[in-house]
Amino acid sequence: QRTIDAGRLSIAAGDTLVLDATVRAAATAATARALDLDIAARQLAIVAEGAAAPSGHVALEAAALERFGAGSVLLGGVRTIVDGVLVTTVRAESVRFDLTAGSPLTLPDLQVAATGSITVANGTTLSTGAARTTDTRDVTIVGDGAYLRVSAGSQVRLARTGTTRAAGVLDIASGATLQAASIIADATFDTRIDGALDFASANGRGALAIGASAIGFGDAPDGTPGVLLTQSRLDALGGLSALRLKSYGTVDTYGAATFGSASLASLGIDAAGLAGFAADGVDPSLSLTAGTVSLGNLDAVNEDARLATANPAGGVLAITAG
């Protein structure tokens, strides 16, 4: 934190949270970061003004959250600097957004973390509005859970350590909308993205990162865990320039699959390995296209047992870059 930055305010709630105060924490220069606001409770619900939270949840009204004028908001945890690295300590079991249609929550940089679940309910819109100075530092989290970032700023990297894929559900429900320049949607157990992801404000430079227990391409059997990506899902993400796929296990191809486009500037895949499986008698083949394609295993995940079950006849991986 620099002297020109507005500083950080962290709030931990027990059963009730009322945000009626005025916080005087203006940044002192155009390049300074506005207020970092961290709010944590065991179960947190962001609701419309005057609405009640589900039983057992601490209610946080969206309008009250916006009035703080924070440059970056973290819900469900607390941020600290450890040896120069921004570490998010997750304190919430669940965070839920349940807003009425036509009343979006508008924040320049919204980050959400939970050990159990994050839910963006039908009718909810999370938007960044006009871009302001935002937090562009990479994020480090220890353990399983769910994480969501909706930001007007550039993309950052989420690093997790100590994952077991035993918990962590992110549910962006059908009828929900996320509007941003960059989005991270990550969960170590189950990632459901049924709502709309809108990158129109990015002017063709939108960035999306998806993290899931597994990522699949092609004709996957019903009930296959993880996120299944198809060309039609990619085509629906207008304005997307960079896509990063993180699997806490493997990236699997079922039958023949094609993914990517010449307009996609970068495609990154981070996983323990690529596994191919025959589907309807078709041996696995995966064709990837982007300006830059990168493959890696940054977290050194080991899935040798899963890779050993792949198609014994092998498969084909074709990459078109540049």
C-alpha positions as CSV (number, residue, x, y, z in Angstrom):
1,Q,0.0,0.0,0.0
2,R,1.5,3.4,-1.0
3,T,1.0,6.6,0.8
4,I,-1.0,8.1,-2.1
5,D,-3.5,5.1,-1.9
6,A,-6.8,5.4,0.0
7,G,-6.0,2.4,2.2
8,R,-7.9,-0.7,3.3
9,L,-11.0,-1.2,5.5
10,S,-11.8,-4.7,6.7
11,I,-15.1,-5.6,8.4
12,A,-16.0,-8.9,10.0
13,A,-19.7,-9.4,10.8
14,G,-21.3,-11.9,13.2
15,D,-25.1,-11.9,12.8
16,T,-25.9,-8.4,11.5
17,L,-24.2,-5.8,9.3
18,V,-25.4,-2.2,8.9
19,L,-23.4,0.1,6.6
20,D,-24.7,3.6,7.2
21,A,-21.4,5.3,7.9
22,T,-19.4,7.7,5.6
23,V,-15.8,6.7,5.0
24,R,-13.4,9.4,4.1
25,A,-10.7,7.6,2.2
26,A,-10.1,9.3,-1.1
27,A,-7.0,8.5,-3.2
28,T,-4.7,11.5,-3.5
29,A,-3.4,11.0,-7.1
30,A,-4.8,9.9,-10.4
31,T,-2.6,6.8,-10.4
32,A,-3.5,5.9,-6.8
33,R,-5.8,3.0,-5.8
34,A,-9.1,3.9,-4.3
35,L,-10.3,2.3,-1.1
36,D,-9.9,-1.5,-0.7
37,L,-13.0,-2.8,1.2
38,D,-13.0,-6.3,2.7
39,I,-16.2,-7.7,4.3
40,A,-16.5,-11.1,5.8
41,A,-19.2,-13.2,7.5
42,R,-19.8,-16.9,7.7
43,Q,-22.8,-16.7,5.4
44,L,-23.3,-13.5,3.5
45,A,-26.2,-12.4,1.3
46,I,-26.1,-9.4,-1.0
47,V,-29.7,-8.2,-1.4
48,A,-31.8,-5.3,-2.8
49,E,-32.6,-2.4,-0.5
50,G,-35.1,-3.5,2.2
51,A,-35.0,-7.1,1.2
52,A,-34.4,-9.9,3.7
53,A,-31.6,-12.4,3.6
54,P,-32.1,-16.2,3.7
55,S,-32.2,-17.7,7.1
56,G,-28.8,-17.8,8.8
57,H,-27.2,-15.2,6.4
58,V,-25.9,-11.7,7.2
59,A,-27.7,-9.3,4.8
60,L,-25.7,-6.7,2.9
61,E,-27.7,-4.2,0.8
62,A,-26.1,-3.6,-2.6
63,A,-26.9,0.1,-2.5
64,A,-25.0,0.5,0.8
65,L,-22.0,-1.4,-0.6
66,E,-21.9,1.0,-3.6
67,R,-22.0,4.1,-1.4
68,F,-18.6,3.4,0.0
69,G,-17.0,4.3,-3.3
70,A,-14.4,1.6,-3.0
71,G,-12.1,0.9,-5.8
72,S,-11.9,-2.8,-4.9
73,V,-14.3,-4.9,-2.8
74,L,-13.7,-8.4,-1.5
75,L,-16.7,-10.2,0.0
76,G,-16.1,-13.3,2.1
77,G,-12.5,-12.8,3.1
78,V,-9.6,-10.5,4.1
79,R,-6.6,-9.5,2.0
80,T,-3.1,-9.2,3.5
81,I,0.4,-8.8,2.0
82,V,2.7,-11.7,3.0
83,D,6.3,-11.5,1.7
84,G,5.2,-9.2,-1.0
85,V,2.3,-11.5,-2.2
86,L,-1.4,-10.6,-1.9
87,V,-3.0,-13.4,0.1
88,T,-6.7,-13.8,0.5
89,T,-7.8,-15.5,3.7
90,V,-11.2,-16.9,3.1
91,R,-13.6,-16.6,6.0
92,A,-17.0,-17.1,4.4
93,E,-18.7,-20.5,4.0
94,S,-21.1,-19.1,1.4
95,V,-21.8,-15.8,-0.4
96,R,-25.1,-15.3,-2.2
97,F,-26.2,-12.5,-4.6
98,D,-30.0,-12.2,-4.9
99,L,-30.9,-9.0,-6.6
100,T,-33.9,-8.0,-8.6
101,A,-33.8,-7.5,-12.3
102,G,-33.0,-4.0,-13.3
103,S,-31.1,-3.2,-10.1
104,P,-27.5,-4.2,-10.7
105,L,-24.7,-4.1,-8.2
106,T,-22.1,-1.8,-9.8
107,L,-18.5,-1.9,-8.5
108,P,-15.3,-1.3,-10.5
109,D,-13.6,-4.4,-9.0
110,L,-15.6,-7.1,-7.1
111,Q,-14.0,-10.1,-5.7
112,V,-15.8,-12.9,-3.9
113,A,-14.4,-15.9,-2.0
114,A,-16.0,-18.7,0.0
115,T,-14.9,-22.1,1.2
116,G,-18.3,-23.6,0.3
117,S,-20.4,-21.9,-2.3
118,I,-20.9,-18.6,-4.3
119,T,-24.3,-18.2,-5.9
120,V,-25.3,-15.5,-8.4
121,A,-29.1,-16.0,-8.5
122,N,-31.5,-15.5,-11.4
123,G,-32.2,-11.9,-12.1
124,T,-28.9,-10.6,-10.6
125,T,-26.6,-8.4,-12.6
126,L,-23.0,-7.7,-11.4
127,S,-21.5,-4.8,-13.4
128,T,-18.4,-2.7,-13.3
129,G,-19.8,0.5,-14.7
130,A,-17.3,3.2,-15.7
131,A,-13.7,2.0,-15.2
132,R,-11.6,3.4,-12.3
133,T,-8.3,2.5,-10.8
134,T,-8.6,-1.1,-9.8
135,D,-6.6,-3.8,-8.1
136,T,-4.5,-5.6,-10.6
137,R,-2.4,-7.7,-8.2
138,D,-2.5,-11.5,-8.5
139,V,-4.5,-13.5,-6.0
140,T,-3.3,-16.4,-3.8
141,I,-5.7,-18.6,-1.9
142,V,-5.0,-21.7,0.2
143,G,-7.4,-24.6,0.0
144,D,-10.6,-25.5,-1.7
145,G,-13.4,-23.2,-2.4
146,A,-15.0,-20.8,-4.9
147,Y,-13.8,-17.5,-6.2
148,L,-15.4,-14.9,-8.5
149,R,-13.9,-11.7,-9.8
150,V,-15.8,-9.1,-11.9
151,S,-13.5,-6.2,-12.8
152,A,-13.1,-3.2,-15.0
153,G,-9.4,-3.8,-14.8
154,S,-7.0,-6.1,-16.6
155,Q,-6.9,-9.8,-15.9
156,V,-5.0,-11.2,-12.9
157,R,-3.8,-14.7,-12.0
158,L,-5.5,-16.7,-9.3
159,A,-3.1,-19.2,-7.6
160,R,-4.4,-21.9,-5.3
161,T,-2.4,-24.3,-3.1
162,G,-3.5,-27.3,-1.0
163,T,-6.5,-28.2,-3.1
164,T,-8.4,-31.6,-2.8
165,R,-11.4,-30.8,-4.9
166,A,-13.6,-31.9,-2.0
167,A,-15.6,-28.6,-1.8
168,G,-16.1,-25.3,-3.6
169,V,-19.2,-24.6,-5.8
170,L,-19.7,-21.6,-8.0
171,D,-23.2,-21.2,-9.5
172,I,-23.9,-18.4,-12.0
173,A,-27.6,-19.2,-12.6
174,S,-29.5,-18.9,-15.8
175,G,-30.9,-15.4,-15.9
176,A,-27.9,-13.9,-14.1
177,T,-25.5,-11.5,-15.9
178,L,-21.9,-10.5,-15.3
179,Q,-20.7,-7.4,-17.2
180,A,-17.0,-6.6,-17.0
181,A,-13.7,-6.3,-18.9
182,S,-12.3,-9.3,-17.1
183,I,-13.9,-12.1,-15.2
184,I,-12.5,-15.0,-13.1
185,A,-15.0,-17.8,-12.4
186,D,-13.3,-20.5,-10.3
187,A,-14.3,-23.4,-8.1
188,T,-12.5,-26.5,-7.1
189,F,-15.5,-28.9,-6.9
190,D,-18.2,-27.7,-9.3
191,T,-18.3,-24.7,-11.6
192,R,-21.7,-23.9,-13.2
193,I,-21.9,-21.0,-15.7
194,D,-25.4,-20.9,-17.0
195,G,-25.9,-17.1,-16.9
196,A,-24.6,-14.5,-19.4
197,L,-21.0,-13.2,-19.5
198,D,-21.0,-9.7,-21.1
199,F,-17.6,-8.3,-22.2
200,A,-19.0,-5.5,-24.4
201,S,-17.4,-2.8,-22.2
202,A,-14.0,-4.2,-23.0
203,N,-14.1,-3.1,-26.6
204,G,-12.9,-6.4,-28.0
205,R,-10.3,-7.0,-25.2
206,G,-12.3,-9.0,-22.7
207,A,-10.6,-11.6,-20.6
208,L,-12.1,-14.7,-19.0
209,A,-10.5,-17.2,-16.7
210,I,-12.4,-20.4,-15.7
211,G,-11.3,-22.8,-13.0
212,A,-13.0,-26.1,-12.4
213,S,-12.4,-29.6,-11.1
214,A,-12.2,-30.8,-14.7
215,I,-12.6,-29.2,-18.2
216,G,-14.0,-31.1,-21.1
217,F,-14.3,-30.6,-24.9
218,G,-16.6,-32.6,-27.2
219,D,-19.4,-35.0,-26.7
220,A,-19.0,-35.7,-23.0
221,P,-21.3,-38.3,-21.3
222,D,-24.2,-37.0,-19.2
223,G,-23.1,-36.4,-15.6
224,T,-19.5,-35.7,-16.5
225,P,-18.0,-33.4,-13.8
226,G,-16.5,-30.0,-14.5
227,V,-17.1,-27.5,-17.2
228,L,-17.9,-28.6,-20.8
229,L,-16.8,-26.1,-23.4
230,T,-18.1,-26.0,-26.9
231,Q,-17.5,-23.7,-29.9
232,S,-21.0,-22.3,-29.6
233,R,-20.3,-21.2,-26.0
234,L,-17.1,-19.5,-27.1
235,D,-18.9,-17.8,-30.0
236,A,-21.5,-16.4,-27.6
237,L,-18.8,-14.5,-25.7
238,G,-18.6,-11.5,-27.9
239,G,-15.6,-9.2,-27.4
240,L,-13.5,-11.9,-25.7
241,S,-9.8,-11.6,-26.4
242,A,-8.1,-13.8,-23.8
243,L,-9.3,-17.1,-22.3
244,R,-7.5,-19.0,-19.6
245,L,-8.7,-22.5,-18.6
246,K,-7.6,-23.9,-15.3
247,S,-8.4,-27.5,-14.4
248,Y,-7.7,-28.8,-10.9
249,G,-7.5,-32.2,-12.6
250,T,-7.2,-32.9,-16.3
251,V,-8.6,-31.4,-19.5
252,D,-10.5,-34.1,-21.3
253,T,-11.6,-34.5,-24.9
254,Y,-14.5,-36.8,-25.9
255,G,-14.5,-37.7,-29.5
256,A,-13.6,-34.9,-32.0
257,A,-13.7,-31.3,-30.9
258,T,-12.7,-27.9,-32.3
259,F,-12.3,-24.8,-30.1
260,G,-11.0,-21.3,-30.6
261,S,-10.8,-18.7,-33.4
262,A,-8.4,-16.4,-35.2
263,S,-9.9,-13.5,-33.2
264,L,-9.0,-15.0,-29.9
265,A,-5.7,-13.4,-29.1
266,S,-4.6,-15.9,-26.4
267,L,-5.7,-19.2,-25.1
268,G,-4.1,-20.7,-22.0
269,I,-4.6,-24.2,-20.5
270,D,-3.3,-25.0,-17.1
271,A,-3.9,-28.6,-16.0
272,A,-2.3,-31.9,-14.9
273,G,-2.5,-33.1,-18.5
274,L,-4.7,-33.6,-21.5
275,A,-6.7,-36.9,-21.7
276,G,-8.6,-38.1,-24.7
277,F,-11.6,-40.5,-24.7
278,A,-13.5,-42.1,-27.6
279,A,-17.1,-41.0,-28.0
280,D,-19.6,-42.9,-30.2
281,G,-16.8,-44.8,-31.8
282,V,-14.8,-41.7,-32.7
283,D,-11.2,-41.5,-31.4
284,P,-10.3,-38.3,-29.5
285,S,-9.0,-35.3,-31.4
286,L,-8.8,-31.7,-30.3
287,S,-8.1,-28.7,-32.5
288,L,-7.2,-25.4,-30.8
289,T,-6.9,-22.0,-32.5
290,A,-5.8,-18.7,-31.1
291,G,-3.1,-16.0,-31.6
292,T,-1.1,-17.6,-28.8
293,V,-1.7,-21.0,-27.3
294,S,0.0,-22.0,-24.0
295,L,-0.1,-25.3,-22.1
296,G,1.2,-25.7,-18.6
297,N,0.8,-27.1,-15.1
298,L,1.6,-24.2,-12.9
299,D,0.4,-25.7,-9.7
300,A,2.1,-29.1,-10.4
301,V,-1.1,-31.1,-10.1
302,N,-0.6,-34.9,-10.4
303,E,-3.4,-36.8,-12.1
304,D,-1.4,-39.8,-13.4
305,A,-4.2,-42.2,-12.5
306,R,-6.7,-40.3,-14.6
307,L,-4.4,-40.0,-17.5
308,A,-3.8,-43.8,-17.4
309,T,-7.5,-44.3,-18.3
310,A,-7.3,-42.3,-21.5
311,N,-7.9,-43.8,-24.9
312,P,-5.3,-46.6,-25.4
313,A,-5.1,-45.9,-29.1
314,G,-4.1,-42.3,-28.4
315,G,-5.5,-39.2,-30.0
316,V,-4.7,-36.1,-32.0
317,L,-3.9,-32.6,-30.7
318,A,-3.7,-29.9,-33.4
319,I,-2.7,-26.3,-32.5
320,T,-3.0,-23.3,-34.8
321,A,-1.4,-20.2,-33.5
322,G,-0.2,-16.9,-34.8
